[in-house]
C-alpha cells in the first residue's frame, strides 16, 4: 500500500512540475493584467521563481517556458513589468 502511495505522489509531483514549466510569458502577463499590489500578484501567479531586493524596491521574476516575466514592486505597488527571452539570457552571459 505504501509503495502505491509513493508512486502516486511521484507522478503528482512530476505532473505539477510539467504544468508549472509550461506557462508562457503571454499566460503570465494575461493573468497579471489589472494587478496593482504585491498580494494580488502573488494570488494570481503564485510565488515568484526569484526575488531580488534593493531597499524598498523588489524585482519578482517568474520563469516561463519561453523566457521570464519580471515585475518591479515598490513598497506594496506593482509598478512595472518586463519580459526576457531565452536568447537575451545567453547574450547577458
C-alpha positions as CSV (number, residue, x, y, z in Angstrom):
1,X,0.0,0.0,0.0
2,X,2.8,2.4,0.9
3,X,4.6,1.7,-2.4
4,X,1.4,2.6,-4.3
5,X,1.1,5.9,-2.5
6,X,4.7,6.8,-3.1
7,X,4.3,6.1,-6.8
8,X,1.2,8.3,-6.9
9,X,2.9,11.1,-5.1
10,X,5.9,11.0,-7.5
11,X,3.5,11.2,-10.5
12,X,1.6,14.1,-9.0
13,X,4.8,16.0,-8.4
14,X,6.1,15.4,-11.9
15,X,2.8,16.5,-13.4
16,X,2.9,19.6,-11.2
17,X,6.4,20.5,-12.4
18,X,5.4,20.0,-16.0
19,X,2.4,22.2,-15.7
20,X,4.4,24.9,-13.9
21,X,7.1,24.9,-16.6
22,X,4.6,25.0,-19.4
23,X,3.4,28.5,-18.6
24,X,4.3,31.0,-21.3
25,X,5.1,34.7,-20.9
26,X,1.8,35.5,-22.5
27,X,-0.1,33.4,-19.9
28,X,1.7,35.2,-17.1
29,X,1.1,38.6,-18.5
30,X,-2.6,37.8,-19.1
31,X,-3.1,36.6,-15.6
32,X,-1.4,39.7,-14.2
33,X,-3.5,42.3,-16.1
34,X,-5.0,44.9,-13.8
35,X,-2.9,43.8,-10.8
36,X,-1.8,46.7,-8.6
37,X,-0.4,45.2,-5.4
38,X,2.1,42.5,-4.3
39,X,-0.7,40.4,-2.6
40,X,-2.8,40.4,-5.8
41,X,0.2,39.5,-7.9
42,X,1.1,36.5,-5.7
43,X,-2.5,35.4,-5.6
44,X,-2.7,35.5,-9.4
45,X,0.7,33.9,-10.2
46,X,1.9,32.2,-7.1
47,X,5.3,32.6,-5.6
48,X,8.0,34.0,-8.0
49,X,10.9,31.9,-9.1
50,X,13.3,34.6,-7.9
51,X,13.1,37.8,-5.8
52,X,15.9,40.4,-5.6
53,X,15.7,43.4,-3.4
54,X,17.4,46.8,-3.3
55,X,16.0,48.9,-0.4
56,X,12.2,49.2,-0.9
57,X,12.4,48.0,-4.5
58,X,11.8,44.3,-5.2
59,X,12.2,42.5,-8.6
60,X,10.0,39.4,-8.9
61,X,10.9,37.1,-11.7
62,X,8.6,34.4,-12.9
63,X,10.1,31.7,-15.2
64,X,8.1,30.8,-18.2
65,X,8.6,28.2,-21.0
66,X,9.6,30.9,-23.4
67,X,11.6,33.3,-21.2
68,X,10.9,35.3,-18.0
69,X,8.4,37.9,-16.8
70,X,9.8,40.4,-14.4
71,X,7.8,42.7,-12.1
72,X,9.2,45.6,-10.2
73,X,7.5,46.3,-6.9
74,X,7.9,49.5,-4.9
75,X,6.6,49.2,-1.4
76,X,3.4,47.3,-2.0
77,X,2.7,48.5,-5.5
78,X,3.5,46.7,-8.7
79,X,5.0,49.4,-10.9
80,X,6.4,47.8,-14.0
81,X,6.7,44.5,-15.9
82,X,9.2,43.4,-18.5
83,X,9.9,40.1,-20.3
84,X,13.0,38.4,-21.4
85,X,13.6,35.7,-23.9
86,X,15.9,32.7,-23.6
87,X,18.2,34.4,-26.3
88,X,18.5,37.5,-24.1
89,X,19.8,35.5,-21.2
90,X,22.6,34.0,-23.4
91,X,23.6,37.4,-24.6
92,X,24.0,38.7,-21.0
93,X,26.5,35.9,-20.0
